[in-house]
Amino acid sequence: MTQPTRKVAIVTGGSQGIGAGLVEAYRQQGWAVLANALSIAPSKEPDLLTVQGDVSDLATADEIMSQAMSRFGRVDTLINNAGVFMAKPFTDYTADDYALVTGVNLAGFFWLTQRAISQMLKQQGGHVVNVSASVALFTDSAEPTALTALTKGGLAAVTRSLAVEYASRGIRVNAVAPGIIQTPLHPAAAYTPQALAGKLPPWGRVGQVSDVVDGVLYLESAPQVTGEILHIDAGRTAGH
Ligand SMILES: NC(=O)c1ccc[n+]([C@@H]2O[C@H](COP(=O)([O-])OP(=O)(O)OC[C@H]3O[C@@H](n4cnc5c(N)ncnc54)[C@H](OP(=O)(O)O)[C@@H]3O)[C@@H](O)[C@H]2O)c1
């Protein structure tokens, strides 16, 4: 077990993209990190533990919490970052699509957050950050995303609900709502100037992982902030 004073973060979806950026950023701040993903390499680093598994499965939530506690002894921050994106007309969604998107985006949040908050209550404090998305508020008729909106909107709603429920017990609950961020979530073709035409902010730069990391680190450092949905979309949501 590491020193009891070292803070501990759990990051789901930590193998690539935004999650990998968050894992690195928290480590650079001196935290110990448990990173989960469907597929993630083992770590020999003393401050990094990886747990492979499907976060929509309750057993994975139990495994993550049990490994975090036995290795690091506490959980200070949980970042519910694992997520999937699916764009298609509403009437085309299949039962498998529904199970996948609600499973990762909602059940993945639900079971692990329950367990992390139970531990944070024992520690008399903690922080949960949910990774929502601007599509929860902003819809583009050219790219219908109802199932993503349903689940990411649910995360935004539950962020406010849990922030109020646990404020008196020292647990903060916040969210970030990214716009278009360049990650492996979309194929490289999605980030060409042609594909991004009309979608970019006035200064014409697509969001980077570091933009989201900066937002999460701000929320981490802001003890007065809870129930906040921090939009990281260059004003895309505000302008509609
Ligand atoms: N990129 C954007 O434009 C954008 C915009 C708004 C919101 N977001 C949100 O930001 C978050 C991170 O997105 P990203 O762009 O970094 O995506 P990404 O590059 O596709 O990474 C997704 C991560 O989630 C993990 N994951 C997927 N399904 C999982 C499951 N069932 N159990 C455990 N881990 C699972 C993946 O693990 P494996 O690698 O093992 O599959 C990967 O580590 C997501 O919640 C996404 O909805 C992204």
Ligand as a Chemical Component Dictionary entry (heavy atoms), coordinates in Angstrom:
data_LIG
# 
_chem_comp.id                   LIG 
_chem_comp.type                 NON-POLYMER 
_chem_comp.pdbx_formal_charge   0 
_chem_comp.three_letter_code    LIG 
# 
loop_
_chem_comp_atom.comp_id 
_chem_comp_atom.atom_id 
_chem_comp_atom.alt_atom_id 
_chem_comp_atom.type_symbol 
_chem_comp_atom.charge 
_chem_comp_atom.model_Cartn_x 
_chem_comp_atom.model_Cartn_y 
_chem_comp_atom.model_Cartn_z 
_chem_comp_atom.pdbx_ordinal 
LIG N1  N1  N 0  -14.105 12.760 -28.376 1  
LIG C1  C1  C 0  -15.160 13.554 -28.361 2  
LIG O1  O1  O 0  -15.404 14.346 -29.309 3  
LIG C2  C2  C 0  -16.104 13.535 -27.181 4  
LIG C3  C3  C 0  -17.113 14.505 -27.140 5  
LIG C4  C4  C 0  -17.992 14.513 -26.071 6  
LIG C5  C5  C 0  -17.887 13.562 -25.073 7  
LIG N2  N2  N 1  -16.909 12.619 -25.140 8  
LIG C6  C6  C 0  -16.860 11.621 -24.073 9  
LIG O2  O2  O 0  -15.569 11.570 -23.520 10 
LIG C7  C7  C 0  -15.332 10.259 -23.003 11 
LIG C8  C8  C 0  -14.013 9.758  -23.541 12 
LIG O3  O3  O 0  -14.107 9.785  -24.963 13 
LIG P1  P1  P 0  -12.850 9.633  -25.921 14 
LIG O4  O4  O 0  -13.096 10.546 -27.050 15 
LIG O5  O5  O -1 -11.585 9.698  -25.165 16 
LIG O6  O6  O 0  -13.152 8.142  -26.446 17 
LIG P2  P2  P 0  -12.196 6.933  -26.880 18 
LIG O7  O7  O 0  -10.910 7.455  -27.402 19 
LIG O8  O8  O 0  -13.050 6.074  -27.743 20 
LIG O9  O9  O 0  -11.925 6.193  -25.483 21 
LIG C9  C9  C 0  -12.992 5.553  -24.826 22 
LIG C10 C10 C 0  -12.454 4.845  -23.620 23 
LIG O10 O10 O 0  -13.567 4.189  -22.975 24 
LIG C11 C11 C 0  -13.226 2.816  -22.816 25 
LIG N3  N3  N 0  -14.419 1.975  -22.846 26 
LIG C12 C12 C 0  -15.329 1.851  -23.832 27 
LIG N4  N4  N 0  -16.262 0.962  -23.479 28 
LIG C13 C13 C 0  -15.918 0.512  -22.239 29 
LIG C14 C14 C 0  -16.487 -0.422 -21.355 30 
LIG N5  N5  N 0  -17.614 -1.101 -21.657 31 
LIG N6  N6  N 0  -15.859 -0.655 -20.168 32 
LIG C15 C15 C 0  -14.721 -0.002 -19.853 33 
LIG N7  N7  N 0  -14.140 0.911  -20.657 34 
LIG C16 C16 C 0  -14.743 1.150  -21.842 35 
LIG C17 C17 C 0  -12.290 2.493  -23.960 36 
LIG O11 O11 O 0  -11.559 1.320  -23.623 37 
LIG P3  P3  P 0  -10.951 0.350  -24.755 38 
LIG O12 O12 O 0  -9.882  1.181  -25.419 39 
LIG O13 O13 O 0  -10.414 -0.805 -24.027 40 
LIG O14 O14 O 0  -12.099 0.022  -25.666 41 
LIG C18 C18 C 0  -11.441 3.757  -23.980 42 
LIG O15 O15 O 0  -10.471 3.713  -22.963 43 
LIG C19 C19 C 0  -16.531 9.409  -23.423 44 
LIG O16 O16 O 0  -17.441 9.309  -22.355 45 
LIG C20 C20 C 0  -17.145 10.212 -24.554 46 
LIG O17 O17 O 0  -18.536 9.987  -24.693 47 
LIG C21 C21 C 0  -16.008 12.585 -26.180 48 
# 
loop_
_chem_comp_bond.comp_id 
_chem_comp_bond.atom_id_1 
_chem_comp_bond.atom_id_2 
_chem_comp_bond.value_order 
_chem_comp_bond.pdbx_ordinal 
LIG N1  C1  SING 1  
LIG C1  O1  DOUB 2  
LIG C1  C2  SING 3  
LIG C2  C3  SING 4  
LIG C2  C21 DOUB 5  
LIG C3  C4  DOUB 6  
LIG C4  C5  SING 7  
LIG C5  N2  DOUB 8  
LIG N2  C6  SING 9  
LIG N2  C21 SING 10 
LIG C6  O2  SING 11 
LIG C6  C20 SING 12 
LIG O2  C7  SING 13 
LIG C7  C8  SING 14 
LIG C7  C19 SING 15 
LIG C8  O3  SING 16 
LIG O3  P1  SING 17 
LIG P1  O4  DOUB 18 
LIG P1  O5  SING 19 
LIG P1  O6  SING 20 
LIG O6  P2  SING 21 
LIG P2  O7  DOUB 22 
LIG P2  O8  SING 23 
LIG P2  O9  SING 24 
LIG O9  C9  SING 25 
LIG C9  C10 SING 26 
LIG C10 O10 SING 27 
LIG C10 C18 SING 28 
LIG O10 C11 SING 29 
LIG C11 N3  SING 30 
LIG C11 C17 SING 31 
LIG N3  C12 SING 32 
LIG N3  C16 SING 33 
LIG C12 N4  DOUB 34 
LIG N4  C13 SING 35 
LIG C13 C14 SING 36 
LIG C13 C16 DOUB 37 
LIG C14 N5  SING 38 
LIG C14 N6  DOUB 39 
LIG N6  C15 SING 40 
LIG C15 N7  DOUB 41 
LIG N7  C16 SING 42 
LIG C17 O11 SING 43 
LIG C17 C18 SING 44 
LIG O11 P3  SING 45 
LIG P3  O12 DOUB 46 
LIG P3  O13 SING 47 
LIG P3  O14 SING 48 
LIG C18 O15 SING 49 
LIG C19 O16 SING 50 
LIG C19 C20 SING 51 
LIG C20 O17 SING 52 
# 
